[in-house]
Amino acid sequence: MGGLPGGELRVLNLNGKLSGEPVTGWLVCLSGEAVIDLPLNNFVRLRPGEGYRVTADEAWTAFDTKEGSVLLLSVDAG
């Protein structure tokens, strides 16, 4: 985990399911492929270079669909 001025960056190596923290920011797929499971039976599939904005009031869970899947979570400065 590393930080930059104005926000916080976290590298998430997916191996199975990961319950997301209640934060607002961007999830960006760095490698592999991931599915972001959202409320109300919605989901987003992320491939390398694709991103999705999460908000603190929306629960999410991430899981890998390919081996070696890595996400970058860029948390907004609060």
LOTORVEX-269649 format. One record per residue (C-alpha): residue number from 1; z, x, y; chain; residue in one letter. Coordinates in pm, 1 decimal. Last residue first. Layout:
N
NUM  Z  X  Y  A  A
...
This chain:
78
78  219.2  -1111.3  1324.7  A  G
77  -65.4  -876.0  1255.3  A  A
76  -305.3  -1036.7  1009.6  A  D
75  -278.3  -920.3  646.7  A  V
74  -576.0  -736.5  496.3  A  S
73  -561.6  -784.4  121.0  A  L
72  -805.3  -554.7  -59.7  A  L
71  -902.4  -667.5  -407.5  A  L
70  -972.3  -458.9  -718.9  A  V
69  -1135.4  -566.6  -1044.8  A  S
68  -1152.0  -289.2  -1304.3  A  G
67  -1242.6  -516.0  -1596.3  A  E
66  -1432.7  -828.3  -1499.3  A  K
65  -1312.9  -1187.2  -1450.1  A  T
64  -998.8  -1084.9  -1265.5  A  D
63  -733.1  -1324.6  -1147.0  A  F
62  -605.3  -1430.3  -807.9  A  A
61  -354.9  -1705.7  -730.1  A  T
60  -333.9  -1894.7  -404.6  A  W
59  -92.0  -2114.9  -210.7  A  A
58  -219.0  -2232.7  128.8  A  E
57  28.9  -2244.7  420.8  A  D
56  23.0  -1868.9  484.7  A  A
55  -354.0  -1869.0  514.9  A  T
54  -622.0  -1699.4  306.1  A  V
53  -961.3  -1593.3  438.5  A  R
52  -1215.3  -1504.6  169.5  A  Y
51  -1423.2  -1191.6  127.8  A  G
50  -1734.3  -1059.5  -43.2  A  E
49  -1818.1  -687.8  -59.7  A  G
48  -1790.1  -667.5  -438.1  A  P
47  -1791.7  -1017.3  -592.7  A  R
46  -1547.1  -1294.5  -506.5  A  L
45  -1535.2  -1634.6  -675.9  A  R
44  -1355.4  -1905.9  -476.4  A  V
43  -1153.2  -2189.0  -625.2  A  F
42  -1061.6  -2551.3  -563.7  A  N
41  -861.8  -2771.7  -804.9  A  N
40  -651.0  -2922.1  -523.0  A  L
39  -479.1  -2593.2  -435.9  A  P
38  -660.8  -2257.6  -462.0  A  L
37  -750.2  -2021.3  -747.4  A  D
36  -911.3  -1702.4  -618.8  A  I
35  -1149.9  -1573.7  -883.9  A  V
34  -1221.5  -1204.1  -904.8  A  A
33  -1513.4  -973.8  -978.6  A  E
32  -1534.7  -599.4  -1028.6  A  G
31  -1490.5  -379.8  -725.0  A  S
30  -1376.0  -392.6  -361.5  A  L
29  -1332.8  -770.5  -333.8  A  C
28  -1199.7  -863.9  9.1  A  V
27  -901.6  -1093.7  63.7  A  L
26  -849.9  -1161.5  433.0  A  W
25  -540.1  -1258.9  627.8  A  G
24  -258.8  -1508.9  658.2  A  T
23  41.4  -1460.7  430.6  A  V
22  225.9  -1671.2  170.9  A  P
21  206.9  -1411.3  -108.6  A  E
20  -49.0  -1452.4  -382.0  A  G
19  40.3  -1490.9  -747.1  A  S
18  -150.4  -1231.6  -950.6  A  L
17  -306.5  -1319.8  -1284.8  A  K
16  -446.8  -1075.2  -1541.3  A  G
15  -496.8  -711.8  -1450.8  A  N
14  -599.6  -708.2  -1087.6  A  L
13  -549.6  -392.6  -885.2  A  N
12  -443.5  -522.0  -543.2  A  L
11  -482.5  -278.2  -254.3  A  V
10  -269.9  -384.8  40.8  A  R
9  -354.6  -344.2  407.4  A  L
8  -126.8  -439.2  696.6  A  E
7  -214.8  -533.2  1048.5  A  G
6  -244.0  -433.9  1411.7  A  G
5  -216.5  -60.0  1359.5  A  P
4  -302.6  31.4  1001.3  A  L
3  -83.7  12.5  695.5  A  G
2  -92.7  137.0  340.0  A  G
1  0.0  0.0  0.0  A  M
